[in-house]
């Protein structure tokens, strides 16, 4: 099963082609080539297979993170 996860943009790299994102101390460089709206530093994006696919509001991102945490705690995966 694949799960797209929200992460916070902490740095835009190069000419906006990649970004450094973080969640729970985990950092990853991701590609921005297919994202629906170009994020800014501090924005949240949904990441799948190393690509940002959608920019989220902070409220929606935090709700998604909360739900994923609940699934993890319940060992549903």
FIKOLZA-1660 file (N, C-alpha, C; in steps of 0.1 Angstrom, whole numbers, plus 5000, padded with zeros to 4 digits):
% residues 77
   i   px   py   pz ch aa at
   1 5008 4988 5000  A  X  N
   1 5000 5000 5000  A  X CA
   1 5009 5012 5000  A  X  C
   2 5005 5022 4992  A  X  N
   2 5012 5035 4992  A  X CA
   2 5004 5045 4999  A  X  C
   3 5011 5054 5006  A  X  N
   3 5005 5065 5013  A  X CA
   3 5011 5078 5010  A  X  C
   4 5004 5087 5005  A  X  N
   4 5010 5101 5003  A  X CA
   4 5009 5108 5016  A  X  C
   5 5020 5114 5020  A  X  N
   5 5022 5120 5033  A  X CA
   5 5024 5135 5033  A  X  C
   6 5018 5143 5042  A  X  N
   6 5021 5157 5042  A  X CA
   6 5034 5160 5049  A  X  C
   7 5041 5170 5044  A  X  N
   7 5054 5174 5050  A  X CA
   7 5055 5189 5048  A  X  C
   8 5063 5195 5057  A  X  N
   8 5064 5210 5057  A  X CA
   8 5076 5214 5049  A  X  C
   9 5075 5224 5040  A  X  N
   9 5086 5229 5032  A  X CA
   9 5095 5238 5041  A  X  C
  10 5107 5234 5042  A  X  N
  10 5117 5242 5050  A  X CA
  10 5127 5250 5041  A  X  C
  11 5128 5246 5028  A  X  N
  11 5137 5253 5020  A  X CA
  11 5134 5250 5005  A  X  C
  12 5133 5260 4997  A  X  N
  12 5132 5258 4982  A  X CA
  12 5146 5258 4976  A  X  C
  13 5149 5248 4968  A  X  N
  13 5163 5247 4963  A  X CA
  13 5163 5250 4948  A  X  C
  14 5176 5253 4944  A  X  N
  14 5178 5256 4930  A  X CA
  14 5169 5267 4925  A  X  C
  15 5163 5264 4913  A  X  N
  15 5154 5274 4907  A  X CA
  15 5140 5270 4910  A  X  C
  16 5137 5264 4921  A  X  N
  16 5123 5260 4924  A  X CA
  16 5120 5247 4919  A  X  C
  17 5130 5239 4915  A  X  N
  17 5127 5225 4910  A  X CA
  17 5126 5215 4921  A  X  C
  18 5133 5218 4933  A  X  N
  18 5132 5209 4944  A  X CA
  18 5130 5217 4957  A  X  C
  19 5127 5209 4967  A  X  N
  19 5125 5215 4980  A  X CA
  19 5129 5205 4991  A  X  C
  20 5134 5211 5002  A  X  N
  20 5137 5203 5014  A  X CA
  20 5124 5203 5023  A  X  C
  21 5119 5192 5026  A  X  N
  21 5107 5191 5035  A  X CA
  21 5110 5183 5047  A  X  C
  22 5102 5185 5058  A  X  N
  22 5104 5178 5070  A  X CA
  22 5091 5175 5077  A  X  C
  23 5092 5164 5084  A  X  N
  23 5081 5160 5094  A  X CA
  23 5087 5150 5104  A  X  C
  24 5084 5153 5116  A  X  N
  24 5089 5145 5128  A  X CA
  24 5104 5143 5127  A  X  C
  25 5111 5153 5123  A  X  N
  25 5126 5151 5123  A  X CA
  25 5132 5145 5111  A  X  C
  26 5123 5140 5102  A  X  N
  26 5127 5133 5090  A  X CA
  26 5127 5144 5079  A  X  C
  27 5139 5145 5072  A  X  N
  27 5140 5155 5061  A  X CA
  27 5142 5147 5048  A  X  C
  28 5137 5153 5037  A  X  N
  28 5137 5147 5024  A  X CA
  28 5138 5158 5013  A  X  C
  29 5145 5156 5003  A  X  N
  29 5145 5165 4991  A  X CA
  29 5135 5159 4982  A  X  C
  30 5125 5168 4977  A  X  N
  30 5115 5163 4969  A  X CA
  30 5114 5172 4956  A  X  C
  31 5108 5167 4946  A  X  N
  31 5106 5174 4933  A  X CA
  31 5093 5182 4933  A  X  C
  32 5093 5193 4927  A  X  N
  32 5082 5202 4926  A  X CA
  32 5076 5203 4912  A  X  C
  33 5080 5195 4903  A  X  N
  33 5076 5196 4889  A  X CA
  33 5061 5194 4886  A  X  C
  34 5054 5187 4895  A  X  N
  34 5040 5184 4892  A  X CA
  34 5030 5189 4903  A  X  C
  35 5036 5197 4912  A  X  N
  35 5027 5202 4923  A  X CA
  35 5016 5211 4917  A  X  C
  36 5004 5211 4923  A  X  N
  36 4993 5219 4918  A  X CA
  36 4995 5234 4920  A  X  C
  37 5002 5238 4931  A  X  N
  37 5005 5252 4933  A  X CA
  37 5018 5253 4940  A  X  C
  38 5027 5262 4935  A  X  N
  38 5041 5263 4940  A  X CA
  38 5041 5267 4954  A  X  C
  39 5046 5258 4963  A  X  N
  39 5046 5262 4977  A  X CA
  39 5057 5272 4981  A  X  C
  40 5055 5278 4992  A  X  N
  40 5065 5287 4998  A  X CA
  40 5070 5280 5011  A  X  C
  41 5081 5286 5016  A  X  N
  41 5087 5280 5028  A  X CA
  41 5076 5282 5039  A  X  C
  42 5074 5271 5047  A  X  N
  42 5064 5270 5057  A  X CA
  42 5051 5264 5053  A  X  C
  43 5049 5262 5040  A  X  N
  43 5037 5256 5035  A  X CA
  43 5038 5241 5036  A  X  C
  44 5027 5234 5036  A  X  N
  44 5027 5219 5036  A  X CA
  44 5023 5214 5022  A  X  C
  45 5030 5203 5019  A  X  N
  45 5027 5196 5006  A  X CA
  45 5025 5181 5009  A  X  C
  46 5016 5175 5000  A  X  N
  46 5015 5161 5000  A  X CA
  46 5026 5155 4992  A  X  C
  47 5033 5145 4997  A  X  N
  47 5044 5139 4990  A  X CA
  47 5041 5125 4986  A  X  C
  48 5043 5121 4974  A  X  N
  48 5042 5107 4970  A  X CA
  48 5053 5104 4960  A  X  C
  49 5061 5093 4964  A  X  N
  49 5072 5088 4956  A  X CA
  49 5082 5099 4952  A  X  C
  50 5084 5108 4962  A  X  N
  50 5094 5118 4960  A  X CA
  50 5090 5131 4953  A  X  C
  51 5077 5132 4950  A  X  N
  51 5071 5143 4943  A  X CA
  51 5061 5150 4952  A  X  C
  52 5061 5163 4952  A  X  N
  52 5050 5171 4958  A  X CA
  52 5039 5171 4948  A  X  C
  53 5027 5167 4952  A  X  N
  53 5016 5166 4943  A  X CA
  53 5005 5176 4946  A  X  C
  54 5005 5181 4958  A  X  N
  54 4994 5191 4962  A  X CA
  54 4999 5199 4974  A  X  C
  55 4996 5212 4973  A  X  N
  55 4999 5221 4985  A  X CA
  55 4986 5221 4994  A  X  C
  56 4989 5220 5007  A  X  N
  56 4978 5219 5016  A  X CA
  56 4978 5231 5026  A  X  C
  57 4966 5235 5031  A  X  N
  57 4966 5244 5042  A  X CA
  57 4972 5238 5054  A  X  C
  58 4977 5246 5063  A  X  N
  58 4983 5240 5076  A  X CA
  58 4972 5232 5083  A  X  C
  59 4960 5237 5084  A  X  N
  59 4949 5230 5091  A  X CA
  59 4947 5216 5085  A  X  C
  60 4946 5215 5072  A  X  N
  60 4944 5202 5065  A  X CA
  60 4956 5193 5067  A  X  C
  61 4968 5198 5066  A  X  N
  61 4980 5190 5068  A  X CA
  61 4981 5184 5082  A  X  C
  62 4978 5193 5092  A  X  N
  62 4979 5188 5106  A  X CA
  62 4968 5177 5109  A  X  C
  63 4956 5179 5103  A  X  N
  63 4946 5169 5104  A  X CA
  63 4950 5156 5098  A  X  C
  64 4956 5156 5086  A  X  N
  64 4961 5144 5079  A  X CA
  64 4972 5137 5088  A  X  C
  65 4981 5145 5093  A  X  N
  65 4992 5140 5102  A  X CA
  65 4986 5133 5114  A  X  C
  66 4976 5139 5120  A  X  N
  66 4969 5134 5132  A  X CA
  66 4962 5120 5128  A  X  C
  67 4956 5119 5117  A  X  N
  67 4949 5107 5113  A  X CA
  67 4959 5096 5110  A  X  C
  68 4970 5100 5103  A  X  N
  68 4980 5090 5100  A  X CA
  68 4986 5084 5113  A  X  C
  69 4988 5093 5123  A  X  N
  69 4994 5089 5136  A  X CA
  69 4984 5079 5143  A  X  C
  70 4971 5082 5142  A  X  N
  70 4961 5073 5148  A  X CA
  70 4962 5059 5141  A  X  C
  71 4963 5059 5128  A  X  N
  71 4964 5046 5121  A  X CA
  71 4976 5039 5126  A  X  C
  72 4987 5046 5127  A  X  N
  72 5000 5040 5131  A  X CA
  72 4999 5034 5145  A  X  C
  73 4993 5041 5154  A  X  N
  73 4991 5036 5168  A  X CA
  73 4982 5024 5168  A  X  C
  74 4972 5024 5159  A  X  N
  74 4963 5012 5159  A  X CA
  74 4968 5000 5152  A  X  C
  75 4980 5002 5146  A  X  N
  75 4987 4991 5138  A  X CA
  75 4978 4986 5127  A  X  C
  76 4971 4995 5120  A  X  N
  76 4962 4991 5109  A  X CA
  76 4970 4988 5097  A  X  C
  77 4982 4994 5095  A  X  N
  77 4990 4992 5083  A  X CA
  77 4994 4978 5081  A  X  C
% end
